[in-house]
Amino acid sequence: MGCASSTKWSLAASSRCTTWRHLSPGPHEDLEGFLHAIEIAINEIGYDVVLPSSDAETLALSFGRDRLNTCVPYPSHDNVVRAFDKLDLAEGARRAGLMSPRTVIATDEALAEIDRPVVVKARLHWAPGDQSSSQRWEAEVAADGEEAARRAAEIRGGGGEPLIQDL
C-alpha cells in the first residue's frame, strides 16, 4: 500500500501498513502537479486502485481519472461533484425526509435577513478545473449578518459560491 501527500510523513504515511510514500502537491494548490505525481506513482508501483483521504483529493482524482492507468472507483464526475455539493446534499436530505439545517445561497437578500449566528460555507470547498478558485474554503460561524456578509464576500471574491446554513 502506498500514500501520496505533500509531506513525507503525513498521518497516512505514518501507518505501518504503508510501504511506499510519494510526494505530491495538494490538489487545491496544484491540480496538474497532483495528478502528475499520482500518475508517476501508479506507473512506478503499479497500483490497482487509488483512494483519497479528503474531498479535494476525491474531486481531483475523479476529475483526472482518464489520465490515470488504474481504477478510480467512482461514478461519473458530475455525480462525484454532486456528492460534495453542500446545497444539493441539504436539499436531497430534505427530500428524503431527513432533518437537515436550512441551507441557502448567500444572496444579498438572505444575508440581510440574518438575525442570529449562522454558518457560512462554500457550496464546494474546492472544485478541480475551476481556475478562479485555487484555495480551499473552510466553513466559519458568523455571529451576525455583518460577519456573514464579510465571509460570503471573501468566498465569492475567491471564486467560490457562498452558502448560509442554520447553526
Protein Blocks (a to p, Z undefined) as FASTA:
>chain_A
ZZddfbfblfklmpmkbmbdcddddfklommlmmmmmmmmmmmnopabdcdfbfklmmmm
mmmmmmpccdddbddfklmmmmmmmklmmmmmmmnopacdddddddfklmmmpcbdcddd
dfblbdghiaklmbdcdddddfblklmmmmmmmmmmnopacddddZZ
